[in-house]
Amino acid sequence: MPKEKSIFETLFNINLNDHIEKKNGLSYISWPYAWAEVKKYYPDASYEIKLFGENNLPYVFDENTGYMVFTSVTIKDITHEMWLPVMDSANKTMKSVKYVYETKYRKNIPVETATMFDINKAIMRCLVKNLAMFGLGLYIYAGEDLPELQNENVTETNIRHLNDLVDSFDEPERLKNNILNSYNVGEFKELNVSQYNEIVKKIKNWNKNQ
């Protein structure tokens, strides 16, 4: 008699590639789809949004570090918990006041004040990560928690290499503009290392197929 697959084996082996969405170089699965997939296999699955304090707020807050949300998911008799900071579209921690930060090439980049809309988004993102602890889409996160270097801006060597690759195409200016528009930047020097690696990989694949 074949051995019954564990919850982790069942969910981990689900291919989500056709439902992966990308934003700012990161891959993710929408929470409605993730939850629907789990419920197909485990109809009794449940989740909980953690509440705190007398007002039952769905977050904890610290003036220095910002907001954090927490969820837990239970499938059969197994419960896993997950937590996630409230972040803006650039994955910068949001606080109760607006602040600015800078990179090697840009200064005074604003991070807006967190709202309940941002907290709600963070909760649902936290839920998807919580489901990944059971195996669903865990492979998608394999490259997300990379060293901080991945979020640093590209070096001059990276930029020269990327320019050389682009110049090898018949219409280099058109390709360059497509890349800049796709990553919502004005120059290659505004890219981070993770985005640079992704672009180089795509260009090399294009060259192979030509």
Biotite code that builds the C-alpha atoms (Angstrom):
import biotite.structure as struc

atoms = struc.array([
    struc.Atom([0.000, 0.000, 0.000], chain_id="A", res_id=1, res_name="MET", atom_name="CA", element="C"),
    struc.Atom([1.555, 3.329, -1.086], chain_id="A", res_id=2, res_name="PRO", atom_name="CA", element="C"),
    struc.Atom([2.490, 5.751, 1.666], chain_id="A", res_id=3, res_name="LYS", atom_name="CA", element="C"),
    struc.Atom([0.178, 8.771, 1.951], chain_id="A", res_id=4, res_name="GLU", atom_name="CA", element="C"),
    struc.Atom([1.908, 12.027, 1.114], chain_id="A", res_id=5, res_name="LYS", atom_name="CA", element="C"),
    struc.Atom([2.442, 14.486, 3.942], chain_id="A", res_id=6, res_name="SER", atom_name="CA", element="C"),
    struc.Atom([0.873, 17.949, 3.847], chain_id="A", res_id=7, res_name="ILE", atom_name="CA", element="C"),
    struc.Atom([4.255, 19.427, 2.978], chain_id="A", res_id=8, res_name="PHE", atom_name="CA", element="C"),
    struc.Atom([4.906, 16.975, 0.115], chain_id="A", res_id=9, res_name="GLU", atom_name="CA", element="C"),
    struc.Atom([1.440, 17.576, -1.315], chain_id="A", res_id=10, res_name="THR", atom_name="CA", element="C"),
    struc.Atom([1.617, 21.361, -1.287], chain_id="A", res_id=11, res_name="LEU", atom_name="CA", element="C"),
    struc.Atom([5.288, 21.650, -2.183], chain_id="A", res_id=12, res_name="PHE", atom_name="CA", element="C"),
    struc.Atom([4.753, 19.621, -5.369], chain_id="A", res_id=13, res_name="ASN", atom_name="CA", element="C"),
    struc.Atom([2.049, 21.956, -6.703], chain_id="A", res_id=14, res_name="ILE", atom_name="CA", element="C"),
    struc.Atom([3.405, 23.820, -9.734], chain_id="A", res_id=15, res_name="ASN", atom_name="CA", element="C"),
    struc.Atom([2.536, 27.509, -9.360], chain_id="A", res_id=16, res_name="LEU", atom_name="CA", element="C"),
    struc.Atom([4.712, 28.807, -12.193], chain_id="A", res_id=17, res_name="ASN", atom_name="CA", element="C"),
    struc.Atom([1.751, 29.891, -14.329], chain_id="A", res_id=18, res_name="ASP", atom_name="CA", element="C"),
    struc.Atom([0.480, 32.040, -11.463], chain_id="A", res_id=19, res_name="HIS", atom_name="CA", element="C"),
    struc.Atom([3.687, 33.761, -10.406], chain_id="A", res_id=20, res_name="ILE", atom_name="CA", element="C"),
    struc.Atom([3.508, 37.553, -10.519], chain_id="A", res_id=21, res_name="GLU", atom_name="CA", element="C"),
    struc.Atom([6.509, 39.858, -10.424], chain_id="A", res_id=22, res_name="LYS", atom_name="CA", element="C"),
    struc.Atom([7.066, 43.276, -8.921], chain_id="A", res_id=23, res_name="LYS", atom_name="CA", element="C"),
    struc.Atom([10.362, 45.123, -8.479], chain_id="A", res_id=24, res_name="ASN", atom_name="CA", element="C"),
    struc.Atom([12.298, 41.985, -9.362], chain_id="A", res_id=25, res_name="GLY", atom_name="CA", element="C"),
    struc.Atom([10.561, 39.821, -6.736], chain_id="A", res_id=26, res_name="LEU", atom_name="CA", element="C"),
    struc.Atom([8.222, 36.900, -7.381], chain_id="A", res_id=27, res_name="SER", atom_name="CA", element="C"),
    struc.Atom([5.021, 36.289, -5.489], chain_id="A", res_id=28, res_name="TYR", atom_name="CA", element="C"),
    struc.Atom([1.656, 34.512, -5.563], chain_id="A", res_id=29, res_name="ILE", atom_name="CA", element="C"),
    struc.Atom([-1.596, 36.388, -4.944], chain_id="A", res_id=30, res_name="SER", atom_name="CA", element="C"),
    struc.Atom([-3.263, 35.476, -1.667], chain_id="A", res_id=31, res_name="TRP", atom_name="CA", element="C"),
    struc.Atom([-6.681, 34.506, -3.175], chain_id="A", res_id=32, res_name="PRO", atom_name="CA", element="C"),
    struc.Atom([-5.021, 31.969, -5.462], chain_id="A", res_id=33, res_name="TYR", atom_name="CA", element="C"),
    struc.Atom([-2.745, 30.604, -2.712], chain_id="A", res_id=34, res_name="ALA", atom_name="CA", element="C"),
    struc.Atom([-5.641, 30.162, -0.302], chain_id="A", res_id=35, res_name="TRP", atom_name="CA", element="C"),
    struc.Atom([-7.850, 28.570, -2.982], chain_id="A", res_id=36, res_name="ALA", atom_name="CA", element="C"),
    struc.Atom([-5.137, 26.014, -3.784], chain_id="A", res_id=37, res_name="GLU", atom_name="CA", element="C"),
    struc.Atom([-4.785, 25.010, -0.133], chain_id="A", res_id=38, res_name="VAL", atom_name="CA", element="C"),
    struc.Atom([-8.559, 24.672, 0.314], chain_id="A", res_id=39, res_name="LYS", atom_name="CA", element="C"),
    struc.Atom([-8.767, 22.367, -2.717], chain_id="A", res_id=40, res_name="LYS", atom_name="CA", element="C"),
    struc.Atom([-6.595, 19.834, -0.922], chain_id="A", res_id=41, res_name="TYR", atom_name="CA", element="C"),
    struc.Atom([-7.501, 20.621, 2.687], chain_id="A", res_id=42, res_name="TYR", atom_name="CA", element="C"),
    struc.Atom([-11.057, 22.027, 2.981], chain_id="A", res_id=43, res_name="PRO", atom_name="CA", element="C"),
    struc.Atom([-10.777, 22.257, 6.773], chain_id="A", res_id=44, res_name="ASP", atom_name="CA", element="C"),
    struc.Atom([-7.691, 24.510, 6.657], chain_id="A", res_id=45, res_name="ALA", atom_name="CA", element="C"),
    struc.Atom([-8.051, 27.717, 8.672], chain_id="A", res_id=46, res_name="SER", atom_name="CA", element="C"),
    struc.Atom([-6.034, 30.841, 9.359], chain_id="A", res_id=47, res_name="TYR", atom_name="CA", element="C"),
    struc.Atom([-5.911, 33.447, 12.096], chain_id="A", res_id=48, res_name="GLU", atom_name="CA", element="C"),
    struc.Atom([-4.837, 37.078, 12.032], chain_id="A", res_id=49, res_name="ILE", atom_name="CA", element="C"),
    struc.Atom([-3.169, 37.876, 15.347], chain_id="A", res_id=50, res_name="LYS", atom_name="CA", element="C"),
    struc.Atom([-4.669, 40.795, 17.288], chain_id="A", res_id=51, res_name="LEU", atom_name="CA", element="C"),
    struc.Atom([-2.954, 42.814, 19.995], chain_id="A", res_id=52, res_name="PHE", atom_name="CA", element="C"),
    struc.Atom([-3.803, 45.137, 22.874], chain_id="A", res_id=53, res_name="GLY", atom_name="CA", element="C"),
    struc.Atom([-7.088, 46.391, 24.291], chain_id="A", res_id=54, res_name="GLU", atom_name="CA", element="C"),
    struc.Atom([-8.214, 47.571, 20.848], chain_id="A", res_id=55, res_name="ASN", atom_name="CA", element="C"),
    struc.Atom([-7.441, 44.221, 19.169], chain_id="A", res_id=56, res_name="ASN", atom_name="CA", element="C"),
    struc.Atom([-5.222, 45.847, 16.546], chain_id="A", res_id=57, res_name="LEU", atom_name="CA", element="C"),
    struc.Atom([-3.910, 43.534, 13.801], chain_id="A", res_id=58, res_name="PRO", atom_name="CA", element="C"),
    struc.Atom([-0.304, 44.678, 14.267], chain_id="A", res_id=59, res_name="TYR", atom_name="CA", element="C"),
    struc.Atom([2.396, 45.560, 16.748], chain_id="A", res_id=60, res_name="VAL", atom_name="CA", element="C"),
    struc.Atom([4.234, 48.869, 16.444], chain_id="A", res_id=61, res_name="PHE", atom_name="CA", element="C"),
    struc.Atom([7.605, 50.236, 17.503], chain_id="A", res_id=62, res_name="ASP", atom_name="CA", element="C"),
    struc.Atom([8.647, 53.843, 16.802], chain_id="A", res_id=63, res_name="GLU", atom_name="CA", element="C"),
    struc.Atom([12.126, 52.818, 15.681], chain_id="A", res_id=64, res_name="ASN", atom_name="CA", element="C"),
    struc.Atom([11.380, 49.705, 13.639], chain_id="A", res_id=65, res_name="THR", atom_name="CA", element="C"),
    struc.Atom([7.815, 50.225, 12.382], chain_id="A", res_id=66, res_name="GLY", atom_name="CA", element="C"),
    struc.Atom([4.845, 47.863, 12.098], chain_id="A", res_id=67, res_name="TYR", atom_name="CA", element="C"),
    struc.Atom([4.759, 44.056, 12.183], chain_id="A", res_id=68, res_name="MET", atom_name="CA", element="C"),
    struc.Atom([1.831, 41.746, 11.411], chain_id="A", res_id=69, res_name="VAL", atom_name="CA", element="C"),
    struc.Atom([1.369, 38.104, 12.374], chain_id="A", res_id=70, res_name="PHE", atom_name="CA", element="C"),
    struc.Atom([-0.736, 35.196, 11.120], chain_id="A", res_id=71, res_name="THR", atom_name="CA", element="C"),
    struc.Atom([-1.103, 31.505, 11.865], chain_id="A", res_id=72, res_name="SER", atom_name="CA", element="C"),
    struc.Atom([-2.409, 28.715, 9.651], chain_id="A", res_id=73, res_name="VAL", atom_name="CA", element="C"),
    struc.Atom([-3.733, 25.350, 10.779], chain_id="A", res_id=74, res_name="THR", atom_name="CA", element="C"),
    struc.Atom([-4.016, 22.354, 8.473], chain_id="A", res_id=75, res_name="ILE", atom_name="CA", element="C"),
    struc.Atom([-5.240, 19.171, 10.140], chain_id="A", res_id=76, res_name="LYS", atom_name="CA", element="C"),
    struc.Atom([-3.408, 19.141, 13.479], chain_id="A", res_id=77, res_name="ASP", atom_name="CA", element="C"),
    struc.Atom([-0.439, 21.246, 12.367], chain_id="A", res_id=78, res_name="ILE", atom_name="CA", element="C"),
    struc.Atom([-0.148, 24.989, 13.022], chain_id="A", res_id=79, res_name="THR", atom_name="CA", element="C"),
    struc.Atom([2.564, 27.280, 11.676], chain_id="A", res_id=80, res_name="HIS", atom_name="CA", element="C"),
    struc.Atom([2.983, 30.971, 12.431], chain_id="A", res_id=81, res_name="GLU", atom_name="CA", element="C"),
    struc.Atom([4.471, 33.753, 10.308], chain_id="A", res_id=82, res_name="MET", atom_name="CA", element="C"),
    struc.Atom([5.269, 37.444, 10.704], chain_id="A", res_id=83, res_name="TRP", atom_name="CA", element="C"),
    struc.Atom([5.996, 40.229, 8.244], chain_id="A", res_id=84, res_name="LEU", atom_name="CA", element="C"),
    struc.Atom([6.888, 43.936, 8.500], chain_id="A", res_id=85, res_name="PRO", atom_name="CA", element="C"),
    struc.Atom([4.652, 46.454, 6.764], chain_id="A", res_id=86, res_name="VAL", atom_name="CA", element="C"),
    struc.Atom([6.606, 47.618, 3.710], chain_id="A", res_id=87, res_name="MET", atom_name="CA", element="C"),
    struc.Atom([6.133, 49.962, 0.769], chain_id="A", res_id=88, res_name="ASP", atom_name="CA", element="C"),
    struc.Atom([6.461, 49.020, -2.912], chain_id="A", res_id=89, res_name="SER", atom_name="CA", element="C"),
    struc.Atom([10.266, 49.231, -2.627], chain_id="A", res_id=90, res_name="ALA", atom_name="CA", element="C"),
    struc.Atom([10.206, 46.857, 0.367], chain_id="A", res_id=91, res_name="ASN", atom_name="CA", element="C"),
    struc.Atom([11.201, 49.596, 2.786], chain_id="A", res_id=92, res_name="LYS", atom_name="CA", element="C"),
    struc.Atom([9.765, 49.454, 6.301], chain_id="A", res_id=93, res_name="THR", atom_name="CA", element="C"),
    struc.Atom([6.867, 51.874, 6.795], chain_id="A", res_id=94, res_name="MET", atom_name="CA", element="C"),
    struc.Atom([6.488, 53.794, 10.057], chain_id="A", res_id=95, res_name="LYS", atom_name="CA", element="C"),
    struc.Atom([4.023, 56.206, 11.657], chain_id="A", res_id=96, res_name="SER", atom_name="CA", element="C"),
    struc.Atom([5.857, 59.171, 10.126], chain_id="A", res_id=97, res_name="VAL", atom_name="CA", element="C"),
    struc.Atom([7.251, 59.817, 6.677], chain_id="A", res_id=98, res_name="LYS", atom_name="CA", element="C"),
    struc.Atom([11.027, 59.456, 6.314], chain_id="A", res_id=99, res_name="TYR", atom_name="CA", element="C"),
    struc.Atom([13.677, 59.387, 3.574], chain_id="A", res_id=100, res_name="VAL", atom_name="CA", element="C"),
    struc.Atom([16.608, 57.128, 2.802], chain_id="A", res_id=101, res_name="TYR", atom_name="CA", element="C"),
    struc.Atom([19.409, 57.147, 0.275], chain_id="A", res_id=102, res_name="GLU", atom_name="CA", element="C"),
    struc.Atom([21.408, 54.722, -1.845], chain_id="A", res_id=103, res_name="THR", atom_name="CA", element="C"),
    struc.Atom([24.770, 55.069, -3.497], chain_id="A", res_id=104, res_name="LYS", atom_name="CA", element="C"),
    struc.Atom([23.213, 56.839, -6.484], chain_id="A", res_id=105, res_name="TYR", atom_name="CA", element="C"),
    struc.Atom([20.039, 58.444, -5.121], chain_id="A", res_id=106, res_name="ARG", atom_name="CA", element="C"),
    struc.Atom([19.218, 60.619, -2.141], chain_id="A", res_id=107, res_name="LYS", atom_name="CA", element="C"),
    struc.Atom([16.043, 61.679, -0.356], chain_id="A", res_id=108, res_name="ASN", atom_name="CA", element="C"),
    struc.Atom([13.960, 58.697, -1.458], chain_id="A", res_id=109, res_name="ILE", atom_name="CA", element="C"),
    struc.Atom([10.658, 59.015, 0.473], chain_id="A", res_id=110, res_name="PRO", atom_name="CA", element="C"),
    struc.Atom([8.859, 56.313, 2.436], chain_id="A", res_id=111, res_name="VAL", atom_name="CA", element="C"),
    struc.Atom([5.270, 57.308, 3.163], chain_id="A", res_id=112, res_name="GLU", atom_name="CA", element="C"),
    struc.Atom([3.407, 56.882, 6.441], chain_id="A", res_id=113, res_name="THR", atom_name="CA", element="C"),
    struc.Atom([1.783, 53.466, 6.848], chain_id="A", res_id=114, res_name="ALA", atom_name="CA", element="C"),
    struc.Atom([-2.021, 53.286, 6.543], chain_id="A", res_id=115, res_name="THR", atom_name="CA", element="C"),
    struc.Atom([-4.512, 50.524, 7.319], chain_id="A", res_id=116, res_name="MET", atom_name="CA", element="C"),
    struc.Atom([-4.496, 49.753, 3.591], chain_id="A", res_id=117, res_name="PHE", atom_name="CA", element="C"),
    struc.Atom([-0.758, 49.009, 3.812], chain_id="A", res_id=118, res_name="ASP", atom_name="CA", element="C"),
    struc.Atom([-1.287, 46.938, 6.951], chain_id="A", res_id=119, res_name="ILE", atom_name="CA", element="C"),
    struc.Atom([-4.043, 44.941, 5.260], chain_id="A", res_id=120, res_name="ASN", atom_name="CA", element="C"),
    struc.Atom([-1.763, 44.191, 2.293], chain_id="A", res_id=121, res_name="LYS", atom_name="CA", element="C"),
    struc.Atom([0.996, 43.098, 4.643], chain_id="A", res_id=122, res_name="ALA", atom_name="CA", element="C"),
    struc.Atom([-1.364, 40.738, 6.469], chain_id="A", res_id=123, res_name="ILE", atom_name="CA", element="C"),
    struc.Atom([-2.353, 38.977, 3.257], chain_id="A", res_id=124, res_name="MET", atom_name="CA", element="C"),
    struc.Atom([1.278, 38.773, 2.115], chain_id="A", res_id=125, res_name="ARG", atom_name="CA", element="C"),
    struc.Atom([2.072, 37.309, 5.509], chain_id="A", res_id=126, res_name="CYS", atom_name="CA", element="C"),
    struc.Atom([-0.667, 34.712, 4.979], chain_id="A", res_id=127, res_name="LEU", atom_name="CA", element="C"),
    struc.Atom([0.910, 33.596, 1.695], chain_id="A", res_id=128, res_name="VAL", atom_name="CA", element="C"),
    struc.Atom([4.290, 33.229, 3.402], chain_id="A", res_id=129, res_name="LYS", atom_name="CA", element="C"),
    struc.Atom([2.549, 31.334, 6.166], chain_id="A", res_id=130, res_name="ASN", atom_name="CA", element="C"),
    struc.Atom([1.183, 28.888, 3.589], chain_id="A", res_id=131, res_name="LEU", atom_name="CA", element="C"),
    struc.Atom([4.697, 28.517, 2.188], chain_id="A", res_id=132, res_name="ALA", atom_name="CA", element="C"),
    struc.Atom([5.728, 27.089, 5.560], chain_id="A", res_id=133, res_name="MET", atom_name="CA", element="C"),
    struc.Atom([3.424, 24.195, 4.718], chain_id="A", res_id=134, res_name="PHE", atom_name="CA", element="C"),
    struc.Atom([5.155, 23.840, 1.343], chain_id="A", res_id=135, res_name="GLY", atom_name="CA", element="C"),
    struc.Atom([2.919, 25.829, -1.026], chain_id="A", res_id=136, res_name="LEU", atom_name="CA", element="C"),
    struc.Atom([5.176, 27.878, -3.320], chain_id="A", res_id=137, res_name="GLY", atom_name="CA", element="C"),
    struc.Atom([8.116, 27.531, -0.953], chain_id="A", res_id=138, res_name="LEU", atom_name="CA", element="C"),
    struc.Atom([10.471, 27.220, -3.920], chain_id="A", res_id=139, res_name="TYR", atom_name="CA", element="C"),
    struc.Atom([9.436, 30.696, -5.052], chain_id="A", res_id=140, res_name="ILE", atom_name="CA", element="C"),
    struc.Atom([10.909, 32.175, -1.885], chain_id="A", res_id=141, res_name="TYR", atom_name="CA", element="C"),
    struc.Atom([14.218, 30.358, -2.311], chain_id="A", res_id=142, res_name="ALA", atom_name="CA", element="C"),
    struc.Atom([15.800, 33.439, -3.899], chain_id="A", res_id=143, res_name="GLY", atom_name="CA", element="C"),
    struc.Atom([13.989, 36.122, -1.932], chain_id="A", res_id=144, res_name="GLU", atom_name="CA", element="C"),
    struc.Atom([15.922, 36.115, 1.309], chain_id="A", res_id=145, res_name="ASP", atom_name="CA", element="C"),
    struc.Atom([19.274, 36.680, -0.363], chain_id="A", res_id=146, res_name="LEU", atom_name="CA", element="C"),
    struc.Atom([22.096, 38.670, 1.255], chain_id="A", res_id=147, res_name="PRO", atom_name="CA", element="C"),
    struc.Atom([21.605, 42.414, 1.422], chain_id="A", res_id=148, res_name="GLU", atom_name="CA", element="C"),
    struc.Atom([23.995, 42.740, -1.529], chain_id="A", res_id=149, res_name="LEU", atom_name="CA", element="C"),
    struc.Atom([21.100, 41.805, -3.804], chain_id="A", res_id=150, res_name="GLN", atom_name="CA", element="C"),
    struc.Atom([19.360, 45.068, -2.892], chain_id="A", res_id=151, res_name="ASN", atom_name="CA", element="C"),
    struc.Atom([22.449, 47.226, -3.415], chain_id="A", res_id=152, res_name="GLU", atom_name="CA", element="C"),
    struc.Atom([22.810, 49.236, -6.606], chain_id="A", res_id=153, res_name="ASN", atom_name="CA", element="C"),
    struc.Atom([24.870, 47.845, -9.446], chain_id="A", res_id=154, res_name="VAL", atom_name="CA", element="C"),
    struc.Atom([28.584, 48.650, -9.758], chain_id="A", res_id=155, res_name="THR", atom_name="CA", element="C"),
    struc.Atom([30.292, 50.446, -12.625], chain_id="A", res_id=156, res_name="GLU", atom_name="CA", element="C"),
    struc.Atom([31.565, 47.051, -13.795], chain_id="A", res_id=157, res_name="THR", atom_name="CA", element="C"),
    struc.Atom([27.985, 45.748, -13.866], chain_id="A", res_id=158, res_name="ASN", atom_name="CA", element="C"),
    struc.Atom([26.874, 48.750, -15.891], chain_id="A", res_id=159, res_name="ILE", atom_name="CA", element="C"),
    struc.Atom([29.675, 48.343, -18.451], chain_id="A", res_id=160, res_name="ARG", atom_name="CA", element="C"),
    struc.Atom([28.870, 44.651, -18.815], chain_id="A", res_id=161, res_name="HIS", atom_name="CA", element="C"),
    struc.Atom([25.176, 45.371, -19.302], chain_id="A", res_id=162, res_name="LEU", atom_name="CA", element="C"),
    struc.Atom([25.936, 48.067, -21.896], chain_id="A", res_id=163, res_name="ASN", atom_name="CA", element="C"),
    struc.Atom([28.173, 45.635, -23.787], chain_id="A", res_id=164, res_name="ASP", atom_name="CA", element="C"),
    struc.Atom([25.425, 43.008, -23.827], chain_id="A", res_id=165, res_name="LEU", atom_name="CA", element="C"),
    struc.Atom([22.838, 45.522, -25.032], chain_id="A", res_id=166, res_name="VAL", atom_name="CA", element="C"),
    struc.Atom([25.183, 46.858, -27.721], chain_id="A", res_id=167, res_name="ASP", atom_name="CA", element="C"),
    struc.Atom([25.494, 43.350, -29.165], chain_id="A", res_id=168, res_name="SER", atom_name="CA", element="C"),
    struc.Atom([21.892, 43.591, -30.382], chain_id="A", res_id=169, res_name="PHE", atom_name="CA", element="C"),
    struc.Atom([20.782, 45.108, -33.690], chain_id="A", res_id=170, res_name="ASP", atom_name="CA", element="C"),
    struc.Atom([18.704, 47.818, -32.024], chain_id="A", res_id=171, res_name="GLU", atom_name="CA", element="C"),
    struc.Atom([20.538, 48.541, -28.756], chain_id="A", res_id=172, res_name="PRO", atom_name="CA", element="C"),
    struc.Atom([18.737, 51.808, -27.932], chain_id="A", res_id=173, res_name="GLU", atom_name="CA", element="C"),
    struc.Atom([15.351, 50.162, -28.303], chain_id="A", res_id=174, res_name="ARG", atom_name="CA", element="C"),
    struc.Atom([16.386, 47.267, -26.065], chain_id="A", res_id=175, res_name="LEU", atom_name="CA", element="C"),
    struc.Atom([17.843, 49.652, -23.486], chain_id="A", res_id=176, res_name="LYS", atom_name="CA", element="C"),
    struc.Atom([14.629, 51.696, -23.364], chain_id="A", res_id=177, res_name="ASN", atom_name="CA", element="C"),
    struc.Atom([12.553, 48.525, -22.982], chain_id="A", res_id=178, res_name="ASN", atom_name="CA", element="C"),
    struc.Atom([14.694, 47.448, -20.022], chain_id="A", res_id=179, res_name="ILE", atom_name="CA", element="C"),
    struc.Atom([14.523, 50.871, -18.349], chain_id="A", res_id=180, res_name="LEU", atom_name="CA", element="C"),
    struc.Atom([10.752, 51.030, -18.785], chain_id="A", res_id=181, res_name="ASN", atom_name="CA", element="C"),
    struc.Atom([10.256, 47.470, -17.534], chain_id="A", res_id=182, res_name="SER", atom_name="CA", element="C"),
    struc.Atom([12.112, 48.211, -14.304], chain_id="A", res_id=183, res_name="TYR", atom_name="CA", element="C"),
    struc.Atom([10.796, 51.762, -13.984], chain_id="A", res_id=184, res_name="ASN", atom_name="CA", element="C"),
    struc.Atom([14.245, 53.389, -13.836], chain_id="A", res_id=185, res_name="VAL", atom_name="CA", element="C"),
    struc.Atom([15.874, 56.203, -15.808], chain_id="A", res_id=186, res_name="GLY", atom_name="CA", element="C"),
    struc.Atom([19.393, 54.769, -16.030], chain_id="A", res_id=187, res_name="GLU", atom_name="CA", element="C"),
    struc.Atom([21.112, 51.428, -15.570], chain_id="A", res_id=188, res_name="PHE", atom_name="CA", element="C"),
    struc.Atom([22.870, 52.740, -12.453], chain_id="A", res_id=189, res_name="LYS", atom_name="CA", element="C"),
    struc.Atom([19.497, 52.842, -10.672], chain_id="A", res_id=190, res_name="GLU", atom_name="CA", element="C"),
    struc.Atom([19.095, 49.055, -10.941], chain_id="A", res_id=191, res_name="LEU", atom_name="CA", element="C"),
    struc.Atom([19.892, 46.825, -7.986], chain_id="A", res_id=192, res_name="ASN", atom_name="CA", element="C"),
    struc.Atom([22.034, 43.694, -8.206], chain_id="A", res_id=193, res_name="VAL", atom_name="CA", element="C"),
    struc.Atom([19.038, 41.345, -8.206], chain_id="A", res_id=194, res_name="SER", atom_name="CA", element="C"),
    struc.Atom([17.490, 43.180, -11.174], chain_id="A", res_id=195, res_name="GLN", atom_name="CA", element="C"),
    struc.Atom([20.841, 43.271, -12.978], chain_id="A", res_id=196, res_name="TYR", atom_name="CA", element="C"),
    struc.Atom([21.250, 39.490, -12.610], chain_id="A", res_id=197, res_name="ASN", atom_name="CA", element="C"),
    struc.Atom([17.737, 38.934, -13.901], chain_id="A", res_id=198, res_name="GLU", atom_name="CA", element="C"),
    struc.Atom([18.309, 41.146, -16.977], chain_id="A", res_id=199, res_name="ILE", atom_name="CA", element="C"),
    struc.Atom([21.644, 39.520, -17.827], chain_id="A", res_id=200, res_name="VAL", atom_name="CA", element="C"),
    struc.Atom([20.041, 36.083, -17.637], chain_id="A", res_id=201, res_name="LYS", atom_name="CA", element="C"),
    struc.Atom([17.226, 37.162, -19.967], chain_id="A", res_id=202, res_name="LYS", atom_name="CA", element="C"),
    struc.Atom([19.652, 38.686, -22.500], chain_id="A", res_id=203, res_name="ILE", atom_name="CA", element="C"),
    struc.Atom([21.803, 35.561, -22.550], chain_id="A", res_id=204, res_name="LYS", atom_name="CA", element="C"),
    struc.Atom([18.703, 33.439, -23.136], chain_id="A", res_id=205, res_name="ASN", atom_name="CA", element="C"),
    struc.Atom([17.680, 35.712, -26.019], chain_id="A", res_id=206, res_name="TRP", atom_name="CA", element="C"),
    struc.Atom([21.140, 35.319, -27.574], chain_id="A", res_id=207, res_name="ASN", atom_name="CA", element="C"),
    struc.Atom([20.900, 31.533, -27.351], chain_id="A", res_id=208, res_name="LYS", atom_name="CA", element="C"),
    struc.Atom([17.561, 31.532, -29.153], chain_id="A", res_id=209, res_name="ASN", atom_name="CA", element="C"),
    struc.Atom([18.688, 33.776, -31.995], chain_id="A", res_id=210, res_name="GLN", atom_name="CA", element="C"),
])
